[in-house]
Amino acid sequence: MNNDAMTKSINISQKRMEADFILKNAYIADVFSLCWRKANIVVSDGKIISLDEMDEFTAKKVEDANGRYVIPGLIDAHIHIESSMLPPSQFSQILLPHGITSVITDPHEIVNVSGAKGMQFMLEDAKNALMDIYFMLPSSVPCTSFENSGAVMKAKDLAPFLQDEHVLGLAEVMDFPAVLGTDSDMMDKLALVRNAKKIIDGHGAGLTKEQLRGYRAAGIQTDHECVTAEEARERIKQGMYVFIREGSAAKNLRDLLPAVTPANARRFAFCTDDKHLDELIEEGSINFAISLAIKDGMNPLQAIQLATLNAAECYRLYDKGAIAEGYTADFVMLEDLQKMTIASVWKNGQKVAKNGQVLHEEKETAHIDDCILHSVHLPNLTVDDLAIPFNKGNVANVIGIMPNQITTQHLEKEVDVVEGVFVPSVEKDLLKMAVVERHHSLGTIGLGIVHGFGLKQGAVATTIAHDSHNAIVVGTNDEDMLCALKALQEMQGGLVVVKEGEVIGSLALPIAGLMTTLDAETATKKIKETHKALQEIHPELYFHFFLTLSFLSLPVIPELKLTDTGLFDVKTFQHIPVEVVEQEGIPNLI
């Protein structure tokens, strides 16, 4: 703030000048004291000058809240924008009407595909967004050494981006063996960010308290991977922030709420991590988490504090997260507190959304490099390439999905084997999966068996396959799986549903195979059509199929996953064969 701006703000604060805007008669959430205050919100140059309880200020423009509740702009503490399938500028248009005025994003999805060019595109396009988008630099590109991604980002590659004011630190550190084993590349990244005095996010899925101590020794400060209240309590005890996640695939809010008490609540915040476009439009994100927390008995002001002040202070955004003098004028007027129904949204003192609609015209998406738009390079595959051989029996290591979770079970099951080759069974819900490398034409293909999808016919494929984003396909037969992969190649990435050799639903995602070039409204129609097609081959579907599928290739989330290099046991951090060779004394045989 320059001297003239400061002088103006001081003069307005002392009622020597007129303010820009006043929202009168508001019941304001005081997130410092957890109480409601009736006052007028006085704004100038995008900042809050006063909460006027005596109706003493004047302004060029005035609006009456008529006694409605007004809360600070909501903050998503951790999200991958790419999972919305929209670039940042379009993503902003979707979430602002839901009251989300700031997000902290980790662009490791596109960076795993397109490297530094992908990072630069996200930063540039975020400048066209109405909301504030802050970035954490991807820590794991590639995610692990057990798969092939499109890029490699070492500390020297990340360093130039630290100079950007919208970069707050290092994103979720997923490769815990690299941290605990003091891998030199990981140590370089951690030191780079610690020396810059910025923040380091964690990813402590399944870690013991002893392993968490190693994370804390490395300077890691947050975790969004808790799935039980006890895990959350342990992280709070060790001085971490816990982000309560409620996304599309991972829904942990209700399990974690018992860990939140009045004594420790300041160490919790809300995040979505990954949430698809259709659900973002219908539910929003952090507003939805607040409504669920209130419904489960949390004090509304406490829930609002988690969604605002706590997230802001965690990321040292000291002018955000509250409605108070000196804070940025980001606030939300509610129609219904319990349901978090939103009437209007202000960003930097300007009304940007009303009754679910953005009031400002969207800006164009930033220029997209041609290599980002042509990132899918799949081989020409045959049925033989998808064969899973069995040499000594018919017992297999099987991935057991857990609906609405990104963790899986490691099952051992008897499967159908004909002439030494696995045959999918709809009746037993044992389907074939493949992950095909798509970045450098390496020809690597990981094959596996999955239980729990309940697919009745056809195949489903996508290039959203965390975190290396190779092509992933699941199906009831080889021919439909091959058809789905061919369609992905032709559209340069996206979502595909195939039935009897025909594509019956699809959404093209040509931006790194992750995001659409369509506007949000058109993309929403296409994804609804794709989900309708999915219902044709899975009439009893009750969970988010595509998002669940996309996490089956992430080899840092327990227990069993599939990458382009094969079946991966996350507990032992090594590849294992599909066939269980020793069949005697199998404890998990179902």
N, C-alpha and C positions, 0 to 999 in steps of 0.2 A: 504494500500500500504506500503510495507516494504521499508527500506532505499535503498536497491539495485535497486528496481524498480523505486523509485523516482529519484535516481541518474541517471539512464538510461534515464528516460523521460526528465529530465532537460538537459542532454547532447545532446539528439536529438533536443530539442527545440532550443538549441544554435548552432545547425549544427555541433556539434563535433562528432556525430555518425550518422550512416545511419538509416533511419526509416524502419519499417516493410513493409509498403504499402503506395502508393500514388494513389489517384484517381485524374487524371489531367483534366484540362479544363472543370470544372463543373460550372454551374450556380446554386449557392447555396442559398437556402431560409434562409435569416436572420430573424428569428422569433422574435428577440428583436426589430429591427428597421423597420420591414416589408418592406424589400427591397431585391433585388437579388444582389449577389456578385459573380463575376467570380474569381475563385481561384482553387488551388489544395488542396485536403483534405489529410493531412499528418497524418498517423496513426501508433501507436506503442503500443503493449500489450493491444489492444482493446480500447485504448483511442485516442482521437483526439489531436494531438500535435500542429498543426498549420493549419490555412487557408492561404496557401502560394500564395500570389498574384504576386510574383516576380519570381516564378519558381526557387527558390533557394535551395530546399531540394532534397535529393536523397533517394532512398529506394531499398530494396531487390526486391520488386515487384511493378510494375507500370501498371495502366490501364488508358485508355483515355476515358473520358466521352463524348468527341466530342461535347461539348457545350450543353449537355442535362441538364435539370433541375434536381437538387438533393435536396431532402427534408429530414428532420429528420424522423427516424423511428416512425411510427404512434402508438398511445396509445389508447386503448379502456378503457374508464374511469369506465365502469361498465358492466360486462357481467356474465351470468351464463353459464359456459362452458358446463354443463350438457345438456343445451338446444340444443347444437350442436349434441347431442347423441354420442359424442366421448369423450374418456378420455383425459386428458390434453396433453399427449404425441402425440396422433393422431391429436388433435385439432390444435396444433402448426404447424403440417405439412400442414394443410389446409390454415392457415391464413398468414404464412410467405410470400408466393409468392404474397400476396396482400399488402405487405408492413407493416403489423402490427407486431411490434417487442416486444411490451409489452402489457399486459392486467392486469386489476385489477378485480378479480373475487370474487363472493360471492357463495360458495358451499352449500348454504342452501338447494338446492334440494336433494343432496345425504345425507346431514346431517339430514334432516327431516326423511329420510328413515333409515339410518344406524348409526346415531349418531357419536361419536368420531372416530369409525373405518372408517366411510366414510370420515371424515375430514382428517384423517391420510393418507388414500389411495390417496386422491387428492394431498396432499403435496408431497408424495413420488413420484407419477407418474409425477408431474410437474418438478421434477428434471431431467426427461428424455426428457424434451421439449427443443427445440432449442431457442424458444422465452423466454422472462422473464415473469413469471406468479406470480403475487402478490395476496395475499388473504386478504379478510375481514372476520372476524369471524361472523357466522350467529347469528343474534340477536333474532330471533323469531323461536325457535324450541321447541314446535310447533308454527305455525304461530299465531294462536289464541287458546283460550280455547273452541272454538265452533266447533272443528273437532278433529279427531283422527289421529295422525301421528305415525311414527315408533320410535321416540326418543324424549327425553327431554334433553335440554342442558341449564343448569343454569350457573351462573357466575363462579362457582368453576370448572365446566367442561370445560369452555372456557379458563380459566386462563393459563394452561400449554402451550397452543398454542401461547400465546402472546410472548413467548420467541423465536419463530422462526423468523429469519430475513426477511422472505418473508411475514409475517403477518403484515399488516399496520394499522389495527384497527377493528372497529365494523361495520358490514355490515348493509345494509338498515334497519332502524328501522321502521317496518310496523305497529306494534300494538300501534297506537296513543292513544287509551284510556288508555293503560298501562302507557304511558309517562305522559299524562296530568293528569291522576289520581294518579300519583306517586306510582304505583305498586312496591312493595318491590323487587321482582325479577328483574324487568326492571331497577330500580334504582341501583341495585348491578352491573348489566352489564355495565350501563353507567359510573358508578363510577370507575369500574375496568379499563376501557379503558381510561377514562379521567386522572386517576392517572398515567397511563403508558404513558401519553402525546402522545397518538395516535389519529387517525382520526375516526369520527363517521359519517356514511352515513345516509341520511334520505330517507323517502318514504312518501312524503306528498300529496298523491292523494286526491284531493278534499278538502284539509284543508283551513280554513279561515286564514286571516292574524293574527287573535287573537290566533288561534291554532298554527300557525307557530311560534309565539312568545314563546310559550311553548317549541317547538322543539329547538329553539335557546337557551333558558334558560337551556336546557338539554345538550347543547354543540354539537348539530347536525349541520353539516356543509354543506351538499350537498343534492340535490334532483334531481331525474331523472324522476319524475312523472308529470311534467308540460304538459298540453295539449293545453294551450292557451298562447299567448304572454303576456297577463296581469298577469297570474299566474307566469310566468318567471320573469317579472319585479318586482313583489312583493317580490319574494325570493332574487333577487339581492339587492333590497332596504334593506332587513334584513341581508345582509352580507353573503348570502349563495353562493355556486357555483351551477350553473344549468347545468346539463348534458342533451344535446339535443339528444333525443332517436330516432333511426331509426332502428327498428328490423324487425321481421317477422310479429308479430301481432300488435305491437304498432309502428305507423309511425307518429312521431310528428314533424319532422324536418321543413317541410314547414310552419306549423302553428306557430312555435316558432322563426323562423328567423327574423321576424319583431321586435322582442324584442332586438336583438343584434345590438349595435351601436359601433362606434369607441371608445366612452367613457367608455362603460361597457364590452366590448368584452372579457377582461381578466378574467371575472368571468364565462365564458362559456366553455364547452368542449363537445365532442361527445361521445356517447355510443350506444351500441346495445341492452343491457339488455338481450334479448332472440332472437336468430336467428337460424333457422334450417340449417342442413347440406347442403341441396341442394342449398339454397340461399347463404350460405357462400362460397361455391365453385364457384358459378356463378358470384356473385357480390363482394364478400369480405365483409368487414364491415365498418371500419372507412374510408377507401379509397372511398367507395361508398357514404358515407355521405358527404365527401368533394366535390365529383363531383356534387351531388345534390345541395349543397350550392352554388357552383360556377355557376351552371346552373340557379339558382334563383337570381343571381346577386351579391353574396358576393365576395369581393376581394379575389382572390386565396390565397394570403399570409395570409389574415385574417383567412380563413378557415383552412389553414395549421397550423396556430398558435393555434387555438382551439383544433386541433387534436394532438398536440405535447406538446408544452411548457405549455399550460394551465393545461392539465391533469397531467403532470409531477409535476408542482409546487403545485397543489392541494394536491397531495399525497406525497409531500416532497421527490420526486425522483429527487434530485437536480443535478444529473449528467446525466439526460435524457431530451429529448424533444427539443434539439437544436443541430445544427452543429456549434460548437465553441470550442475553446481551452479548454481542461480539461474535456470535455463531453465524455460520452461513444460513441464509434464509431458505432452507429446504424443509418444507412441512406439508402435512397431509391432513385434510379435513374429512372426517368420517360421517357416514350416514348411520352406521350401526357399529358400536364398539365390539360387541360380542362376536359378530360375524366378520368384523373388519371390512365391512362394505365401504367403499371409498367414494366420496363425492367429488373432491378436487385435489389436485397436487400442484404445489409450487416448487420451482427449482430456481435457486438464486433470486428469489423474490418475484419471479415471473410465473403466472399460472400456465402450466404446460399440459395439463390433462383435466378433463371434466367428464363425469358420468361414463367412465370407461373409454373415452376417446382422447387421443393426443390432439392438442390444439395447434401445434406448430407443424408446418410442412417438413417432411423428412428431407435430409440432404442426400446427395448421391453417394453410393458406396465408393470408397477409395479405389484407385487403379489397382488391378490385380495382375500380377506378373503371369506370363503365359505358362511358365513351368508349374505354377500353382494350379492353373486350370487344366493341366494335362499331367496328372500325377498317377494315373492307374495304368499299370503295364503288366497285365496278366498273361500267362502262357496259354497256348492252345492245349486244353486238357482232354483226356479220354476217360472212359469208364475205368480202365486199368489204373489210371493215376489215383483214383479214389478207393481202390481196393485195400481193405484192412485184413491182412493174412493172420491166420491162427495155425500154429504148428503142432501143439500138443494137447489141445482141449478146447473148451468153450467158455472159460471164465475170464472176465475182462475187468480192468480198471476203468470205472465209469464215472463221468462227471455228473453229480447229482445237483440239479439246480434248486435254489431256494427262492421261490417267488417273492418279489419285492425286496430282495437282498442281493448284494453283489458278491457275497461269499458263496462257496459251493461245498458240497460234501464229496469226499472220496469214497465211492462205493465199489464193492466187488460183486459182480453179478454174472450169472450164467446167461449167455447170449446165443442167438441162433447163428450157427456156422454151417454153411453149405459148400462142399468141395474146398474146404480150407479157407473160406473167406466169410467175413461177417456179413450178415443180412439184416437190415433194419426190421424192427417189429413194431407196428402201430399198436397191436394188442398189449404188448409188454412195455410200451412207451420207451423203446430203446432205439434212438435215432442216430444217424451218422452225422458227424461234423467234420468240416475241413477249414483250415486257415491257410490261405495261399498268399505268399509274398507278392507284393504289387508295386514295389518302389523301384527296384533295380534289375528286374528280370532275372532274379537268381534261380528261380525254379523250385524253391523250397516249398514243401506242402506238409503241414501237420494234420494228421488224421486222428479222430477219436470217436468215442461213443458217449452219448448224453442221455440222461433220464430226467423226466419231469416237465418237458415242454408240452407234451400232450398233442402234438401235431398229428392230424388225421390223414393228411395227404399233402403232396407237393413239396416245396422247398422255400426257404426264406434266406436272403443274403443281404449283406451290407458291407460297406467299407468303413463304417464306424466300428472299430474293433480296438478297444483300449489296450495299450496306449500307443502301440506302433501302427495301428490302423491299416493292417493288411486286410484282405478280403476274407470275410468269415461267412460260412454257409452251413445251414442245418437242413436236413431233408429226410424224407421217407424213401427216396430212391435216387440212384445216381443220375439218371437222365434229367430230372428236374433240377438237381443241384448244378449240373453243368450248364443248363439253360439260364439259371439265375446268375452264375458267374459271368457268362457271356454278356448278359444284359448290363452287368456292372461295368464291364470293359467298354461297352458301346456308349454308355451315358457318362463315363468318367467318374463313376462313384455314385453312391446313393443307397436307397432302400428298394428291395425287389421282392415281390411275392409271385411264385410260379405255381401253376396248377396244370397238370397233364401237358407239360411241354410248352405252356403259353404264359407269358407275363400278364398277370391280371391286375397288378397294382405296382406302382413305382413312384419314387420321388428322386429326381436327379440332384446330386450334390457335387457339382463340378469344382467348387472351391476346396481344393486339397482332398476331395472325396468326402468332405465333412459338412460343408455349408452350401446353401442354395444361392443362386443369383436371382431368384424370384423375389418379389416383394412379399412381405409377411402374410398378407391376406391370401394371395394366390398359393403360397407355400402351405398355408393352413388347409386350404381346400384339397390340395394334393395329398397331404399326409392323412387326412380323413378318408380319402378314397383308398389309400394304401391300407389303412387299418380295416376298412370295410372288406377289402379283398382278403386280408388276413383272417377275418371271421369266416370266410368261405371254406378255408382249409383247417380252421380251428374254431368251430362253433361255440365251444365252451370256454373260450379264453377269458381269464379273469385277472391277468397281470400284464405288465408292460413287456411284450414279447421282444421288441427290437432292442430295448435298453438292456434287458436281461442277457440277450444274445451278445450284445456288444462288450459285455464285461467278462465273457467266458475266455477271453484271450489275455487277460491281465495277470501276469505271473507274479504279482506281489500281494494278491488277495487270496487267503486260504480258501479251499484246501487244494483242489485240483483244477488246473486250467490247461488250455491248448493254445500253443503258439505255432508259427509257421515252421518251427524246428521240432515240434513234437509235443507229446503229452508231458505236462510239467507238474511235479509235486511241490507245492509251495512250502510245505512243512520241512521237507528235507532239502529244498532248493536245488532240485536236480530233475532231469528228465527220467521218465519211467516208460516201459513198454505198455502198449494197450493190453496185450495178453498177459494174464497172471500165469506164470510158468508153474510155480509150486501151488498145487490146488488142495493140499492137505492142511487141515486145521485153519481154515480161513475164518477169521472171527466176524467179518462184516458181510459174509455171503447172505444175500437176501433173495 
